Amino acid sequence: MLISRAPVRISFFGGGTDYPEYFLQHGGAVLATAIDKFSYVTASPFLSRLFDYSIRVSYRKVELVKNVDEIEHRVYRECLKFCGLEKDIELHNVADLPAFTGLGSSSAFTVSLLQALHSFKGEFIKPLELAYEAIYVERQLVNDKVGCQDQVLAAVGGFNLVEFRAEDDIIVNRLSISPQRLQEFEQHLFIVFTGIRRKAADVVEQQLQKVKSNTDTLKNMRYMVDEGWDILTSNKSLSEFGDLLHCAWLAKRSLDGGISNPEIDKIYHMGIEAGAWGGKLLGAGAGGFMLFFAPPELHKKLHITFANHQILTTKTNSPGSQIIFC
């Protein structure tokens, strides 16, 4: 048996410009980090001749099938077919966080699964190639309307400025930051679960129809990526990063009316009133986790403010997809 894992991510700036519908015309980029929460996949040989099925996969449910085309779970099915595995394998998935919460868990699963399948076959795959495969599977085979940042962060890990030129032409720039500066930065992060779960593809569909009318806003969101990079890699006050996050949230919120709602707006205003410099909803919108950026001395007040909400504590700059047991 082998076990693979791939991290989920926090995206600070540039989300929305990582969709080919936008970046193939204008170029896109995000400033984002992999975090220490993972999607795990176990893969083990299965002696199908001894059973009345040839493949076993499990997630929220268990599927026992004789043929790979019978698998209901689209990502399991398409990844197995893509890797040329049609029988004699058993796969299980578990995760540190639930799906549909704005942290890229679906892509982390796809990346972890592909990593496991390649390793099961005795194949080595480079991190960025793994990301390209995951993008192809999700966008072309599964036909999900997803962006391209989640797969890259899950595959390569780290804290990066990622530039998008094509679905198979992506540049990863590692953030040059001292351990002390990174620790100081992490101490400002405060993440709250809104209590709302949603599928990103459903939220994004309306946004993609408005790419042309939102081009100027998306270009501005792309510029914020460079501004965020400059703040973190210089001696500028981290309060500027918080202010920029606030601007990013206002820009993101303006892309489509479905990105926010009264409950999300209420949560955001509660955080700002408790002392956060800024923040944003993580992921496509309409639910999931809300990120706040606040001075460490005010986190106690934020904990009191959000006593009835789930708080997520995490570390940034986590490693990308890897085999952790074999």
Secondary structure in CASP SS format (residue, H / E / C, confidence):
PFRMAT SS
TARGET T0000
AUTHOR 0000-0000-0000
METHOD secondary structure of the structure
MODEL  1
M C 1.00
L E 1.00
I E 1.00
S E 1.00
R E 1.00
A E 1.00
P E 1.00
V E 1.00
R E 1.00
I E 1.00
S E 1.00
F E 1.00
F E 1.00
G C 1.00
G C 1.00
G C 1.00
T C 1.00
D C 1.00
Y C 1.00
P H 1.00
E H 1.00
Y H 1.00
F H 1.00
L H 1.00
Q H 1.00
H H 1.00
G C 1.00
G E 1.00
A E 1.00
V E 1.00
L E 1.00
A E 1.00
T E 1.00
A E 1.00
I E 1.00
D E 1.00
K E 1.00
F E 1.00
S E 1.00
Y E 1.00
V E 1.00
T E 1.00
A E 1.00
S E 1.00
P E 1.00
F C 1.00
L C 1.00
S H 1.00
R H 1.00
L H 1.00
F C 1.00
D C 1.00
Y C 1.00
S C 1.00
I E 1.00
R E 1.00
V E 1.00
S E 1.00
Y C 1.00
R C 1.00
K C 1.00
V E 1.00
E E 1.00
L E 1.00
V E 1.00
K C 1.00
N C 1.00
V H 1.00
D H 1.00
E H 1.00
I C 1.00
E C 1.00
H C 1.00
R H 1.00
V H 1.00
Y H 1.00
R H 1.00
E H 1.00
C H 1.00
L H 1.00
K H 1.00
F H 1.00
C C 1.00
G C 1.00
L C 1.00
E C 1.00
K C 1.00
D C 1.00
I E 1.00
E E 1.00
L E 1.00
H E 1.00
N E 1.00
V E 1.00
A E 1.00
D C 1.00
L C 1.00
P C 1.00
A C 1.00
F C 1.00
T C 1.00
G C 1.00
L C 1.00
G C 1.00
S H 1.00
S H 1.00
S H 1.00
A H 1.00
F H 1.00
T H 1.00
V H 1.00
S H 1.00
L H 1.00
L H 1.00
Q H 1.00
A H 1.00
L H 1.00
H H 1.00
S H 1.00
F H 1.00
K C 1.00
G C 1.00
E C 1.00
F C 1.00
I C 1.00
K C 1.00
P H 1.00
L H 1.00
E H 1.00
L H 1.00
A H 1.00
Y H 1.00
E H 1.00
A H 1.00
I H 1.00
Y H 1.00
V H 1.00
E H 1.00
R H 1.00
Q H 1.00
L H 1.00
V C 1.00
N C 1.00
D C 1.00
K C 1.00
V C 1.00
G C 1.00
C C 1.00
Q H 1.00
D H 1.00
Q H 1.00
V H 1.00
L H 1.00
A H 1.00
A H 1.00
V H 1.00
G E 1.00
G C 1.00
F E 1.00
N E 1.00
L E 1.00
V E 1.00
E E 1.00
F E 1.00
R E 1.00
A E 1.00
E C 1.00
D C 1.00
D E 1.00
I E 1.00
I E 1.00
V E 1.00
N E 1.00
R E 1.00
L C 1.00
S C 1.00
I C 1.00
S C 1.00
P H 1.00
Q H 1.00
R H 1.00
L H 1.00
Q H 1.00
E H 1.00
F H 1.00
E H 1.00
Q C 1.00
H C 1.00
L E 1.00
F E 1.00
I E 1.00
V E 1.00
F E 1.00
T C 1.00
G C 1.00
I C 1.00
R C 1.00
R C 1.00
K C 1.00
A H 1.00
A H 1.00
D H 1.00
V H 1.00
V H 1.00
E H 1.00
Q H 1.00
Q H 1.00
L H 1.00
Q C 1.00
K C 1.00
V C 1.00
K C 1.00
S C 1.00
N C 1.00
T H 1.00
D H 1.00
T H 1.00
L H 1.00
K H 1.00
N H 1.00
M H 1.00
R H 1.00
Y H 1.00
M H 1.00
V H 1.00
D H 1.00
E H 1.00
G H 1.00
W H 1.00
D H 1.00
I H 1.00
L H 1.00
T C 1.00
S C 1.00
N C 1.00
K C 1.00
S C 1.00
L C 1.00
S H 1.00
E H 1.00
F H 1.00
G H 1.00
D H 1.00
L H 1.00
L H 1.00
H H 1.00
C H 1.00
A H 1.00
W H 1.00
L H 1.00
A H 1.00
K H 1.00
R H 1.00
S H 1.00
L C 1.00
D C 1.00
G C 1.00
G C 1.00
I C 1.00
S C 1.00
N C 1.00
P H 1.00
E H 1.00
I H 1.00
D H 1.00
K H 1.00
I H 1.00
Y H 1.00
H H 1.00
M H 1.00
G H 1.00
I H 1.00
E H 1.00
A C 1.00
G C 1.00
A C 1.00
W C 1.00
G E 1.00
G E 1.00
K E 1.00
L E 1.00
L C 1.00
G C 1.00
A C 1.00
G C 1.00
A C 1.00
G C 1.00
G C 1.00
F E 1.00
M E 1.00
L E 1.00
F E 1.00
F E 1.00
A C 1.00
P C 1.00
P H 1.00
E H 1.00
L H 1.00
H H 1.00
K H 1.00
K H 1.00
L H 1.00
H H 1.00
I H 1.00
T H 1.00
F C 1.00
A C 1.00
N C 1.00
H C 1.00
Q C 1.00
I E 1.00
L E 1.00
T C 1.00
T C 1.00
K C 1.00
T C 1.00
N C 1.00
S C 1.00
P E 1.00
G C 1.00
S C 1.00
Q E 1.00
I E 1.00
I E 1.00
F E 1.00
C C 1.00
END
